Amino acid sequence: MSTADRETELIPVPSLQEFFRDSVDAAMASNKVAVDDHTAHYVVNLLTAFVRSEALHDQMPAGPRLQPLALMLADAAGASGEERNLALRRLGDVALFVAGFMAGCLDRSPVGINYYVRMGGGAYHCLSVSLPAGMRGRAIAPVYAELSARFVDLVDVLTEVRHLAGSSRDRDILRLYELWLTTGSQRAARLLRLLGIEPNRQSGSVSQH
């Protein structure tokens, strides 16, 4: 492909977060799903975070792997305060991401997608009713409540996002961005810029989640 041809295919996306924001907006419109802007932003940040495999997988002695949801629930049940809230949020986030963006993995799982819906939706519901009554709790509780109530709709949205990113070109973009985030590869950064995407650690940071 010539340089001129490549330039005509540049994507006007400044970061991976923008990439997912556009994809989520398109998927919501396609599935006629409307949620509060804060909830949509939460979903975008979830996708942005979990494109980094180390953010999605737990570090185990045998290597990185997804912890079973039942063990995450046990961790939450055995904790209190902020640790409990973090464990519940982790459970909800992983359940939503796997059910929507990695549903193919469930074909080989002893549990089906309904299990992920029940576990994830339940975790978000618990968060929505148990957060402290301070300013931050009042701000985020409605988001968790909507994530719980609209869990199945949001699974559909994430499935659509996966479909929208299903071309080999978009899969390459995601792999390049993860490589750059993980290793700082200058080659990956250069290739992303050729595709019209400016690497931005702040926009791709899990700390915004």
Beta strands, then each sheet from edge to edge (+ up, - down):
strand 1: 58-60
strand 2: 63-65
sheet 1: 1+ 2-
end
